[in-house]
Amino acid sequence: MKTSNFVSILSDPKSTKGVATVIILATFVCGFYFLGTAFFANDFKIPQRSEMELKDAGNRTISENCKNRCRPPGSGGLPEGILAKTSDLHMRPLWGSVNDSNHSDRSVSLLAIAAGIKQKNLVNKIITKFLENGFIVMVFHYDGFVDQWYDLQWASNVIHISAMNQTKWWFAKRFLHPDIVAEYDYIFLWDEDLDIEHFDPRRYVSIIKEEELDISQPALDPRKSEIHHQITVRRRNSKVHRRYIKLKGGGRCYDNSTGPPCFGWVEMMAPVFSKAAWRCAWYLIQNDLIHGWGIDFQLGYCAQGDRKQKVGVVDVEYIVHLGVPSLGGSNHASNESLIDHVNSKNPTIDTDNRVPPSNHSDIHAGDDRSEVRRQSYIEMRIFRRRWGEAVKNDKCWVNQYADHDRSKKKCGSGAC
């Protein structure tokens, strides 16, 4: 019965058209369903892909930022927050709590002094006064004697470093790295043969802060000091001076003189550096030229600004330079006889800017002091040659004190 009915429906033309219509309609609905499903499926997948792309892009941005981030060499395997980038010279107790949050009693300045046992009494006076004024002190022992200092009250409270027959510049290059002394506002790098009866370290610091001096030295008492350059001589009724004028004789400095030693210059027996200036000066000190001769004429480039304003001599806080030789012998050799001795072998040395010392003596046979002085001159010439070569080869360096077009050299800083 059912079969016959189905056959009869197919045999009816009207019924055949109806079935075809139903089939076509069903096919259209199915096609629309599948197309719509595919469309909506793709539509829902789009935000998923965009989120992944955004995540990848974010990761790439973070990666690029990390590559460009300044980090100390060798620290790439550490999270940045754990990096201790600087240090200090504060001694730490072997036990008990340490409160690093209280910095009110921290020293803000450092005295580093070269010392030999023969100048023990003089050095004792210097260090005692600086400690009383809140300084951290580091002693460079160039003669190997360290234990002989421990009868002094302060000996266990300062840093002692010993190396035989080395200069203060040798010590400074190796033990006063800018990151080590970054906590201190000022670094005093002094010789031992200084009388500081009329010198107050705390007042001195307040003056150079007020005058904004990045490189300075106390003036020298002309009546008692060995004087090498007249710009260092104390001026009465003056607080600070930055220049020297001499219109007659050798080593002239005119009104229009703008460079060292007439302007913006200090000597090397008692220099004082700001933190920023020392960071620059440390790089200027050559690792192998331990006497440091010649760098005083280039220190103005380390002043954080114009050396005519940022480098000066403090008159109201003055010292006496006794001129006691240390390395190479104990005899007090005069500059005149030493210069004559050196010039006989090196006639090209320019000594026009040197001033005869206030006291004289002859070089004794067997004294190595003359050899030390000769080596100092040799190193000075080497340093000057290196400076000249560096200036010639660095196409990006701009001499801020030269009279030429500064716009010709444009390079990236390369700082990190």
C-alpha positions in Angstrom: 0.0 0.0 0.0 2.8 2.4 0.9 4.8 1.6 -2.1 1.9 2.1 -4.4 1.1 5.4 -2.8 4.7 6.6 -3.3 4.7 5.5 -6.9 1.4 7.3 -7.5 2.8 10.5 -6.1 5.9 10.3 -8.3 3.6 9.6 -11.3 1.6 12.8 -10.6 3.3 15.8 -12.4 2.2 18.3 -9.8 3.5 16.1 -7.0 6.8 15.8 -8.8 7.2 19.6 -9.0 6.5 19.8 -5.3 9.1 17.2 -4.4 11.7 18.9 -6.6 10.9 22.2 -4.9 11.4 20.7 -1.5 14.7 19.1 -2.6 16.0 22.4 -4.0 14.9 24.3 -0.9 16.5 21.7 1.4 19.7 21.9 -0.6 19.7 25.7 -0.4 19.1 25.6 3.4 21.9 23.1 3.9 24.3 25.1 1.7 23.4 28.3 3.7 23.9 26.4 6.9 27.4 25.2 6.0 28.5 28.5 4.6 27.2 30.3 7.6 28.9 27.9 9.9 32.2 28.3 8.1 31.8 32.1 8.2 31.0 32.3 11.9 33.7 29.8 12.7 36.2 32.0 10.9 34.7 35.1 12.5 35.3 33.5 16.0 38.8 32.4 15.1 39.9 36.0 14.1 40.1 37.4 17.6 42.0 34.3 18.8 44.7 34.8 16.1 44.8 38.6 16.8 45.4 37.9 20.5 48.3 35.6 19.7 49.7 38.1 17.3 49.4 40.8 19.9 51.1 38.6 22.4 53.9 37.8 20.0 54.3 41.5 19.2 54.4 42.3 22.9 57.1 39.7 23.5 59.1 41.1 20.6 58.8 44.6 22.0 59.9 43.5 25.4 62.8 41.6 23.9 63.9 44.6 21.9 63.7 46.8 25.0 65.7 44.3 27.0 68.4 44.3 24.3 68.6 48.1 24.4 68.7 48.2 28.2 72.0 49.3 29.8 73.4 46.6 32.0 76.8 46.0 33.4 78.8 43.5 31.3 78.5 39.9 32.4 75.2 40.5 34.4 72.9 39.2 31.6 72.1 36.0 33.6 70.8 37.9 36.6 67.5 39.7 37.2 68.1 43.4 37.2 66.8 44.0 40.7 69.5 42.0 42.3 72.4 43.9 40.7 74.6 45.8 43.2 76.2 48.2 40.8 78.3 50.2 43.2 80.2 49.7 46.4 81.8 51.7 49.2 84.6 51.7 51.8 82.5 51.3 54.9 83.7 48.6 57.2 81.0 46.0 58.3 80.8 44.2 61.6 81.3 40.4 61.7 78.0 40.0 63.6 75.0 42.0 64.8 72.4 43.8 62.8 73.3 46.5 60.2 70.7 49.2 59.5 71.5 50.4 55.9 68.5 52.6 55.9 70.1 55.2 58.1 72.5 57.2 56.1 72.6 60.3 58.3 76.0 59.3 59.8 77.6 58.2 56.5 80.7 59.9 55.3 80.2 61.9 52.1 83.9 62.5 51.3 87.0 60.4 51.0 90.6 61.1 51.7 93.1 58.8 50.0 96.7 59.5 50.9 100.0 58.0 50.0 102.1 57.4 53.2 105.5 56.2 54.3 106.5 55.4 57.8 109.1 58.3 57.8 106.2 60.8 57.6 104.2 59.1 60.3 103.8 62.1 62.5 102.8 64.4 59.7 100.3 61.8 58.2 98.9 61.2 61.7 98.0 64.9 61.9 96.4 64.9 58.5 94.3 61.7 59.0 93.2 62.7 62.5 91.8 66.0 61.3 90.0 64.4 58.4 88.5 61.7 60.5 87.3 64.3 63.0 85.4 66.0 60.1 83.6 62.8 59.1 85.8 61.6 56.2 86.4 58.0 55.2 90.2 57.5 54.9 92.2 55.1 52.8 96.0 54.9 53.3 98.3 53.8 50.5 101.5 52.4 52.0 104.3 52.5 49.4 107.1 51.3 51.7 105.6 48.0 53.0 105.3 49.2 56.6 101.7 48.7 57.9 101.9 47.2 61.3 103.9 50.1 62.6 100.9 52.3 62.2 98.6 50.4 64.6 99.8 52.1 67.7 97.8 55.1 66.5 94.2 55.4 67.7 92.6 55.6 64.2 94.7 52.9 62.5 92.0 50.2 62.8 89.3 52.5 61.5 90.8 53.2 58.1 91.5 51.2 55.0 95.2 50.1 54.6 96.6 49.1 51.2 100.2 48.2 50.8 102.4 47.8 47.7 106.1 48.4 47.5 107.4 51.5 45.7 104.2 52.4 44.0 102.8 56.0 43.5 99.4 57.3 44.6 98.3 57.2 41.0 99.1 53.5 40.7 97.0 52.9 43.9 94.2 55.2 42.7 93.9 53.5 39.3 93.5 50.1 41.0 91.6 50.8 44.2 89.5 54.0 43.6 87.4 52.8 40.7 84.5 55.3 40.2 81.9 52.6 41.1 83.7 51.9 44.3 83.8 55.5 45.5 80.4 56.5 43.9 78.9 57.1 47.3 81.4 60.0 48.1 80.7 63.5 46.9 84.4 64.5 46.9 87.6 62.5 46.6 90.8 64.0 48.1 93.9 62.4 46.5 96.8 63.8 48.6 100.5 63.4 49.1 101.9 63.0 52.6 104.2 66.0 52.8 101.4 68.5 53.6 101.0 70.6 56.7 97.3 71.3 57.3 97.5 73.5 60.4 95.4 76.2 58.7 93.1 73.8 56.8 89.6 72.7 57.8 88.3 69.9 55.6 84.6 70.5 56.4 84.8 74.2 55.6 86.8 73.4 52.4 84.0 71.1 51.2 81.4 73.7 51.9 83.4 76.3 49.9 83.9 74.2 46.8 80.2 73.2 46.8 79.2 76.9 47.0 81.7 77.8 44.2 80.7 74.7 42.2 84.3 73.6 41.7 84.6 70.1 40.3 88.4 70.1 40.5 90.2 72.1 43.1 93.1 72.3 45.6 93.8 74.4 48.7 96.2 77.3 48.1 99.9 77.0 49.2 101.4 79.2 51.9 104.2 81.0 49.8 106.4 81.6 52.8 106.8 78.0 53.9 105.9 75.9 50.8 107.9 74.5 47.9 106.2 76.2 45.0 106.2 74.8 41.5 103.5 76.9 39.8 102.6 80.3 40.9 98.9 79.8 40.3 98.8 77.6 43.4 100.1 80.4 45.7 97.7 81.7 48.3 96.2 85.2 47.7 95.3 87.2 50.7 91.8 88.7 50.9 90.6 86.2 48.4 88.3 83.3 48.8 89.0 81.4 45.6 91.0 82.2 42.4 90.8 80.5 39.1 93.6 82.2 37.1 97.1 83.6 37.2 98.6 86.5 35.4 102.3 87.1 34.8 103.4 89.6 32.2 107.2 89.3 32.6 109.8 86.6 32.8 109.4 82.9 32.0 106.1 81.1 32.1 104.0 84.2 31.2 100.2 84.2 31.6 98.4 87.1 29.9 95.0 88.6 30.3 93.7 86.6 27.4 95.3 83.3 28.5 92.6 80.7 28.8 94.5 77.4 29.3 96.6 75.7 32.0 98.6 76.5 34.0 97.3 80.1 33.6 93.6 79.3 33.9 91.6 76.3 35.1 94.5 74.3 36.5 95.5 72.7 39.8 98.7 70.8 40.8 98.9 67.1 41.6 100.1 67.1 45.2 96.6 67.8 46.7 93.9 67.6 44.1 90.2 67.4 45.1 87.6 65.9 42.7 83.9 65.9 42.7 82.3 62.5 42.1 81.6 63.3 38.5 85.0 64.7 37.8 86.7 61.7 39.4 84.8 59.3 37.1 86.3 61.1 34.2 89.8 61.6 35.7 90.0 57.9 36.5 89.8 57.1 32.8 92.4 59.7 32.1 95.0 58.0 34.4 97.1 55.6 32.3 97.5 52.2 33.8 101.2 52.0 33.1 102.2 55.6 33.6 102.3 55.5 37.4 103.8 59.0 38.0 100.8 60.8 36.5 102.9 63.6 35.0 101.0 65.4 32.2 97.5 64.6 33.2 97.2 67.8 35.2 97.2 69.8 32.0 94.3 67.8 30.6 92.2 67.5 33.8 90.2 70.5 32.8 88.4 68.3 30.3 87.0 66.4 33.2 85.4 69.5 34.8 81.7 69.2 34.5 81.4 72.4 32.5 83.8 75.2 31.6 87.2 74.7 33.2 87.6 78.4 33.7 84.7 78.2 36.1 84.8 74.7 37.4 88.5 74.4 38.3 90.1 76.6 41.0 92.4 77.2 44.0 90.8 77.9 47.4 92.7 80.7 49.2 90.9 80.8 52.6 91.7 77.2 53.3 95.4 76.8 52.7 98.2 74.3 53.3 102.0 74.1 53.4 103.7 71.9 50.8 106.9 70.8 52.4 108.3 69.1 49.3 109.7 66.0 51.0 110.7 63.4 48.4 109.7 59.9 49.1 110.0 57.3 46.4 113.5 56.7 45.2 115.4 58.1 48.2 115.3 60.3 51.3 117.5 63.2 50.2 115.7 66.5 49.4 116.7 67.1 45.8 116.1 70.5 44.4 114.0 71.0 41.3 116.7 73.1 39.7 119.5 70.5 39.9 117.1 67.8 38.8 115.9 69.7 35.8 119.5 70.5 34.8 120.3 66.8 35.2 117.4 65.7 33.1 117.8 68.4 30.5 121.4 67.4 29.9 120.0 64.1 28.5 116.6 65.4 27.3 117.1 68.9 25.9 113.6 69.1 24.4 111.9 69.2 27.8 110.0 72.5 28.4 110.6 73.9 31.9 109.5 77.5 31.4 106.5 77.1 33.6 108.5 75.8 36.6 109.3 78.0 39.5 112.6 77.6 41.6 111.8 75.9 44.9 112.1 77.7 48.2 114.9 75.3 49.5 117.8 73.7 47.7 120.2 70.8 48.0 122.4 68.7 45.8 121.7 65.2 44.5 123.8 62.8 46.5 125.6 59.9 44.9 123.7 56.7 45.0 120.3 58.4 45.5 117.7 57.0 43.1 115.5 60.2 43.3 117.0 61.6 40.1 116.1 58.4 38.3 112.5 58.7 39.6 112.3 62.3 38.4 113.7 61.3 35.0 111.1 58.5 34.7 108.5 61.1 35.5 109.6 63.2 32.6 109.7 60.2 30.3 106.1 59.3 31.2 105.0 62.9 30.7 106.3 62.8 27.1 104.6 59.4 26.6 101.3 60.7 27.9 101.5 63.8 25.7 102.1 61.6 22.6 99.2 59.3 23.5 96.9 62.4 24.0 97.9 63.7 20.6 97.3 60.4 18.9 94.0 59.9 20.6 92.8 63.4 19.5 93.9 62.7 15.9 92.2 59.3 15.7 88.9 60.1 17.4 86.9 61.7 14.6 83.9 62.2 16.9 85.8 64.0 19.8 85.1 67.7 20.0 87.7 69.9 21.7 85.5 72.3 23.6 88.4 74.7 24.2 89.6 74.8 20.6 88.7 77.7 18.2 87.2 75.6 15.4 83.8 74.7 14.0 82.4 72.2 16.5 79.5 71.2 14.3 81.7 69.1 11.9 81.9 66.1 14.2 78.6 64.4 14.9 78.6 60.9 16.3 76.6 58.8 18.6 77.6 58.9 22.3 77.9 55.1 22.5 77.2 55.4 26.2 75.9 52.5 28.1 
